[in-house]
């Protein structure tokens, strides 16, 4: 999170991370996985150059009518909406800790012989060179710190980092030190949240708001950890959760979810289904811009929203979370599938197989 006392900041960090991040997104999507990316996640790809989809704006009728039964959500509206959005935000963060990309980067560090041999010999210059090579190895690592006996031997990467993971370094089976690495920085997380969810947010280190591009500017209205707030003349519901800072400590991420007064008249089930439908459409659009196959887009929606997703051209299933999926799906409303009642949101899309519709199933 905060810079270490031995951080090596290279002038090339931002540009290299940008190219690396764009490449890792496309690779991850093609593998139907969600991998983390570093600071300049926009990179120079065609996908990154596209303007963001406005928050709570939909290009298709994914908003639900009154077909999901239930009384008005009323006083529970804010909490229902915030919890729904918060689940996705936390899933985005969790991927930075436990994705297949993170495991691959840990394995690379743990098996990198130049680093291990330099640690074993106590050659600090060689250790720093090895750590620098790993950070600039065109993988996902945005910061790497190695220690021996509690002393920091090398620490290379950017200053605002989250989601650290670590382990032991061994040379010929003998422990020679420890490492902490991260594949995501604070700005990278902000970019992912903006693309996939699209609500204002702020990051805090203790009581200090971090001056990150894309977040609520410092000096603006005080943001509580939870509950309703007025900001910029509009009403929001705030939801916060704690993330791990680098190399230790915590970071608070606070989301400001727009709270239109009209939502209170809808049922809580409608609000939950409609909001996840909105987010699912943003995820689909972003992964489409990155050139991901249809199956990867479906997997991304399922992975980040926690629901099921299906792509159908008429009655034919092009891709889906299960094979086969439900026999029939309404464009909106509810469906009973495998003993569970789901709310359904949908939107039309173009696929290599022609015009189709994406259906999202949200457990109620």
Helices and strands as residue ranges (DSSP letters): E 7-8, H 13-30, H 46-49, G 74-76, H 77-98, H 100-110, H 113-121, H 124-135, E 143-148, E 151-157, E 161-162, E 165-171, E 174-182, E 184-185, H 186-196, E 200-205, E 208-209, E 227-231, E 234-244, E 250-258, G 261-265, H 268-289, H 294-305, E 308-313, E 316-320, E 333-337, E 340-351, E 354-363
